[in-house]
Amino acid sequence: MSILQRRPPAARIAWALERSHQRGAEARRGAFRLFAPRCQKAASEQLYFSVRPVAAGGGRQLLQYGFVDDRGNIVLSVCGHAAAPWQGRDLTPPEDLAAAPMDPDWLAVLIRGVCQGASLVTFHKVLQGGLLPPGALDGAASIECAWRRYVRLARRRGRFDRSEPVTLDDALETAGLGAVGAPDAALRALGVRELWTWMDSL
């Protein structure tokens, strides 16, 4: 006779329910360990980014943010309202804006998470960094300026004209990499990556 059969009927039922509950709890804990979400990182801790004004109206500015990792993966490409009022001229929204722009509070949380612990690289870090949501740079490991690095390199090679402004496309064409030729922030972030990688190779 089994242990369960030797127990009184009421005790057997209570014992069976308790064992079922324990097995269910163990299974749930095991499932949690197996399928629990893990912190996903980019291909490296270095991220290249670009920000562009897309549209403005009624004192609100719409910006597009593009982030790319070292392997050329687009980590983030999103449009959202800037938290600060826009003082510039009104711009026309692009026809390819397929999704509603994000709320500035949610956008700030998202971009702060992307920047956390990353070594950021952009073209004109003062301007571009100033367009990120408040607090986005606080958690970043560092922020580098591809423009400053390119200008130093161009001066050493005798190819810098102080009277001519250097754009990202100018730098890419000089490097023989081909201009981005588009205002899209994610594509421009890819251009920053290409320029930075080229300078690393010299």
N, C-alpha and C positions, 0 to 999 in steps of 0.2 A: 504494500500500500504506500502511495506517495505521501510526501509531507502535506501537500494540499488536501488530499483525501482524508487524512487523519484529523484535519481541523474541523470544528463545527461549521455548519452552513454559513452563518453570518460572518464568522471569522474568515472563511474561505473567500467570500466576496470582497471583504475589506482588504485582505492580503493581495488578491488578484488586482484590485483597483490601484493599490499602492505600487505594486510592481510595474503595472502598465504606465503609471505616472512617472516612475523613475526612469523607465526605458525611454519614454517620450522626451523627458528632460535631457537625458544623455544624448539622444539623437539630435535634439535641437542645438545643444552645445557643440556637438561635432559639426553640424551643418554650418553653424556660425563661424567656426574656425576655418572651415573649408571655403566658404563663400563670402567671408567678411571683406568689405571693400578695402583695398590697400591704396596707400598714397602713390599716385602715378606721377612719375617725373618725366621730363623731356629727355631727349637723347643725351643731353648734357646739361650742366647747370648754366651754360651760356645761352642767352636769348637775345635775338636781334629784334628790334621793334621800330615801328613807324606809326605816326598819328597824323591824320589829315582832317581838316574841317570839311564837312560834307554839306551842311545846310544850316541856316540860322534864321530865326524869325520870332518876333515877340519877345526878344530878350533872351531866348534860349538858343544854345549852340548844339548842333549835332556833329559828333566826331566819329570817325572810324579808327579802330585800333587794330594793328596787325602785329602778331608775335610769331617768330620762327625760331626753331632750334638749330643746332649745329649740323644736323643731317638734312636740313632743308624742309623739315616737316612744319606745316602751319599749325602752331599750337593754339592760336586764337585769332579769329577775325570777326569783329563785332562792332556794331554801331550803337551809340547811346547818347543820351543828353549829358552835356557837361554840367557839373554842379555850379560853376561860376557863370554869371551873366556874360553874354557875348557883346562886345563893344564894337565889333567890326561890321562890315557891310553884309547884307543879306545874300545868301547863296541859294542856288536852285538845287533841290534834291536830285540826285542822279536817278535815271530811269531804272537802273538795276537794283535799287534798294528794295529787296524782296521781303524783308522782315521788319516788323515794327521796332523802333529803337528802344533800347533798354532804359529802365529807370536809373537815374544817376546813383542812387544808393546801392542797388543791386550790382550795377556796373563796377562801382568802387570795390565791393567785396570780391567780385570775380577777378578783377585785375590785380588787386592786392595779393590774392592767392597765387596767381601766375608769377608775379614778381618776387614772391617770398624766397629768399635765399639764392636768387639768380644773379649772375653777372650779366648786366644789361649792356647792350651795344646799340647805339643809334647814330644817326647823322644829324649833327647839331643838338647836342645833349641838353643845352639850356632851354632851347625852344621846345624840343620834343618832350623832354622830361617835364616841362611846365604844363603840358597838355594832358598829362596823366592825372587820374583822379587823386584827390588829396590822400596822403598817406601811402600811396602806391610805392614810392621809393624808400619808405622807411624800413621795410623789411628786406630790400634788395641787398645783396652782398656788395655790389659796386655798380657804377654806370660809366661806360667809356664812350668817347666821341670819335666816330670814324672820320668825321670831317677834320678834326684837329690832327689826327694821326696822318691822314692823307696829305694835309698841307705841309707838315713837317717832312714827309717823304718827298713831296714835290720840290720843296726848297733845296733839299740835299741833292736832288737830281737836276736842279736848275730849270725846272719846268713850272715855276709858279709865277703868275702875273698878278700882283697885288691889286691891279685895277679891275680885274675880272672876277666876279663872284663864282665860286665853285659849287655847283649843284651836285647832287648824287649822280645824275645822269652824266654830267661832265666827267666826274671822277671815274665812272665805270667805262666810259668811252675811251678815256686816256689809258686805262688799264687794258683795253682791248676786250672787255667783257660784254660790251653792248649795253645800251641804255635800257632802263626799265620801260620808259615810254608810256606809262600809265599812272594815274594818280592813286590807284588802289593801294591801301596801306599794307596789306599782306604781301603784295608784289614788291612794294618798296622795301619792306623788311627783308625779303629774299635778296634784293639788290644790295642792301647793307651787308648781309651775310657774305655775298659773293665778293664784295670789295674788301671786307675784313679778312677773308680767307686768302685772297690774293696778296694782301699786304703781309700776312703771316708767312707766305711762301718766299718772299724776297730776302 
